[in-house]
């Protein structure tokens, strides 16, 4: 595995993991929102999509690790907002 590819994987995994942990902590300890278990894992689903979509190529200009990391963070924020509203 190339070191650059490993860095990209670590970036997306780190952001998805941080979003998942943040959702779990906000739900468990703050009591501000109540997020169920399955929606809490939604950012990790983005990471799984990233992993399974990276088989081979060619990749488009928008298919970057940064965009996947942003997508994982956005999914986490959407789950948090949806849980707060509902």
C-alpha positions in Angstrom: 0.0 0.0 0.0 1.3 3.4 -0.9 1.9 5.8 2.0 -0.2 8.5 0.4 -3.2 6.1 0.1 -2.7 5.2 3.8 -2.8 8.9 4.8 -6.0 9.4 2.8 -7.6 6.4 4.4 -6.6 7.6 7.8 -8.0 11.0 7.2 -11.4 9.7 6.2 -11.4 7.1 9.0 -10.4 9.7 11.6 -13.1 12.1 10.6 -15.8 9.4 10.5 -14.7 8.0 13.8 -14.6 11.4 15.4 -18.1 12.2 14.2 -19.4 8.9 15.5 -17.7 9.3 18.9 -19.0 12.9 19.1 -22.6 11.8 18.4 -22.3 9.0 21.0 -20.9 11.3 23.6 -23.4 14.1 23.0 -26.2 11.5 23.2 -24.9 9.7 26.3 -23.5 12.4 28.6 -25.0 15.8 27.7 -28.6 14.8 27.4 -29.1 17.6 24.8 -30.0 15.1 22.1 -31.0 11.5 22.1 -29.5 9.7 19.1 -30.3 6.0 18.6 -27.5 3.5 17.9 -28.0 3.0 14.2 -28.0 6.7 13.3 -25.0 7.2 15.5 -23.1 4.9 13.2 -24.0 6.8 10.0 -20.6 8.5 9.6 -19.0 5.1 9.6 -21.2 4.1 6.7 -19.7 7.0 4.7 -16.3 5.6 5.5 -17.4 2.1 4.3 -18.7 3.6 1.1 -15.3 5.3 0.7 -13.5 2.1 1.1 -15.6 0.1 -1.2 -15.7 2.8 -3.9 -11.9 2.9 -4.1 -11.5 -0.4 -5.8 -9.6 0.4 -9.0 -10.3 3.7 -10.8 -10.5 6.0 -12.6 -11.6 8.5 -10.1 -13.3 11.7 -10.8 -12.0 15.2 -9.9 -14.5 15.3 -6.9 -13.6 11.9 -5.6 -10.9 12.9 -3.1 -10.3 11.9 0.5 -11.0 15.4 1.6 -14.4 15.4 0.1 -15.2 12.0 1.7 -14.1 13.3 5.0 -16.3 16.4 4.6 -19.2 14.1 3.7 -18.7 12.0 6.9 -18.7 15.2 9.0 -21.8 16.5 7.2 -23.6 13.2 7.8 -22.7 13.4 11.5 -24.0 17.0 11.7 -27.2 16.1 9.8 -27.9 13.2 12.2 -27.2 15.5 15.2 -29.6 18.2 13.9 -32.3 15.7 12.9 -32.1 14.1 16.4 -32.3 17.5 18.0 -35.4 18.5 16.0 -37.2 15.2 16.2 
